[in-house]
Amino acid sequence: MENYDLIVARHSVRQYLPKPIEADKRALIEEEIKKLNEESGLRMQAIYDEPKCFDSFMAHYGKFTNVSSYFSLVGKKGKDLDRLAGYYGEKLVLFVQSLGLNTCWVALSHGKSKADIQKGEKESIIISVGYGAIQGLPHKSKKIEDVCPFFEDLSPEEQKGVQATLLAPTAMNQQKFFFKRQEGELVLSVSGVCGDINAGIIQCHYELVSGRKIKLV
């Protein structure tokens, strides 16, 4: 599937089937994680067959069921960690979507993970992964003019990229982002809860679909 098709197909899923991820898919995931870690400098990790992280009050409050596998997005502490986690974590999310798996970004609704976190590192966020009991539903989106009032003036590539950003998962579905013109250049401004992680995810969607880089301001 093309990147845009994967973005359209992918929805947040919190309820999973009690079905393990097969060895061949785990091998493909590990290969993808290795590639993304080398590119980003992160140390993202896949944790399998470990239900305790989501066997907590917060996980049950978040209505997570049958979560036994997840990705831990770990990296060196620094101002760019969360944005990188959002950007490359979303690449990983879309990759596993292509394998027929489902995911959900999880900021708080989980217990302690089994990730290996070394000195000077931090776990930015966790992503649940597995076979969804359902495929999820599209989230309610803002209108295109709410995030980009000059949408009609953009090139077809830029327009497709902006459309893809409205399908990006953001904390509490706030969609607190806005496109601006800065010295004739299209730039992206993101705020709100988990703003840096959201910024990385939104930036990822735009760049994967438009084929162009975008600056965050």
N, C-alpha and C positions, 0 to 999 in steps of 0.2 A: 504493500500500500504506500501511496505517496504521503509525505509528512502531513499535508493538510487533511487528508482522509483519516489518518491516525488521530489527529487532533480532534476531528469531528466525532470519531467513534469512541474516544476515551472519555469516561465519566468517573467521578469519585465513587468508589464502592466500599462499604463498611461491613457488609455481610458476605461471608465466604463459605464455600463448600469445604467439608473436612477431607480434602483431597490434596495429597502432597504434590509438589512441583517435580516433574520427572527429571531424571539424571541428565538426559540430553539437553533439556531446556536450561538446567542449572549450569551446564558447561557453556552454553551460549551466553548466558547472563554473566558468568565470571569473565568470559572473554571480552564482553562489552564493557564491564566495569573496569577491567585492566586498561583498556584503551582510553576510556574517559578519565580515569585517574592520571594516566600519563599526560594527557592533554591539559588537565585542569590543575594538577598539583594537589588534588584532594585525595582522601583515602576512604572512599565510599566502600561499604562492606555489605554483602548479602548474608543475612542470618536466617538459617532454615530450621524447621522443626523445633521451634522455641516458642511455645505458647505463653510463657510466663509474662512476657513484656506486655501482652494485651489481656492479662488476667488480673486487672486492677480495677479499683472503683472508678477511676477516670475513664478507663477503656469501656467499661460497662455503661457509664454515663454517656459516653460518646456513641453508644449503640454498635460497638464493634463485636462481631461474633466470628468464631473459628479462625482467628488470625494466628498463624503459627510461623509465618515467614515475613520478613521485612528487610528494608534497606536502611542502614544507618549512614548518614551523610556526615562524615568526619573529616576535619581538616585542621590546619594550623590556625591558631587564634589570630585574628586580624580583622580589619574593617571590611575586607572583601569576602570573608568566608561565607556569609549568608547568601550573598548574591551568586557566588560561584556554586554553592549548594543548590540554589534554585535553578540556575541555568543548566548545570550538568545533571542534576537530579531529574529534571523534566525530560532531558534527552534519554535518560535511563527509563523513565516512565513510558515514553512513547515506544522505546525499543521493546519492552516487555508486553506492551499492548499489541505489537506486531506478532508476538508469540501466542496470543490468545489469553493473556493474563490480565488481571485487573489490579488497580492500585488506589491508594488514598494518601494524600499528604496529611501527616499527623503532627501537629505542633505540641500539644499538651495531653491529649487523651490516650496516654499509654504509661506503663510503668518503666522500670529501669531496663535498658537494653543490654544485650550481651556483647556489644561492640568492643573492640580493642581500641581504647583511647589512651594514647601515650602522652607523656609530658609535653606541654606546649600545644596540645591539641584540644579540640572541643567538638562535641556532637551538635551539629547545627539543627538537624531535624530528622524525623523518621518517616519512611513511606511504607505502608502495609502493602503486601503483594500476595496474590494467590488467584484461585479460580472463584470468581464472584458467583454468589447465589443468584444475583441479578446483574445486569450490565450497567446499572445506574441510569440516571436521567439527566438531560441537559439542564444546566443551571440557568436561572433567569439572568439575562444580560441587559446592560445599558444599551441605548441606541448609539449607533456609530457616531452621530454628530455630538453626542455627549462626551466622547473621548477624543474626537478629532473633528472640530468644526469646519475645517477646510478639506475634508475627505475628498470631495469632488475634484479638487485641484491636484491630487496626487497621481503619480504614475500607476498603471495597472498592477505592477509588482508591489508598490507601496500599499495600495488599496487592499490587496490580498493579505499582506502582512498585518495591516491594522485589523482586518476582519478576524484573523487568527488570534489576535490578542484578546478579543472579547470571549474566546473559548478557553482562555487560560484559567486554571484554578487559582483563586486568591483567598486569603484568610477571610472566613465568614462571608465569602462571596461579595466583598465590599467593592471590588473593581475600582479602587482609588488610584487610577492612573490617567494620564492626559498627554496627548501629543501636542507639541509646539513647533514653531518655526524659530530657529535661532541662527541668525546670519545666513538665512536661506537654506539651512540644513534642518531636516526633520529630526527632532530629539524627543526623548521620552522622560516624563516625570512621574514618579511613583511615591505614594505615601501610605499611611494607615498601618494597621497591625501587621507584623511580619513583613514590613515594607521592603527590606532588602531581599528576602527570599522571593516575595512576589515579583520584585523587579527582575530578578534573574529568570523566573519562569516566563514572564511576559516578553522579556528580551529574547528568550529562546524561541518562543512562538513566532515572533516577528521575523527574526533572522532566518529561521528554518524555511519559512514559507515565502518570504520576499526575496531571499538570496542576497540581502543587503545587511550591512552592519548598522546598528543604531546606538547613538550615544545616550547615556543616562545623565540627567541633570537634576 
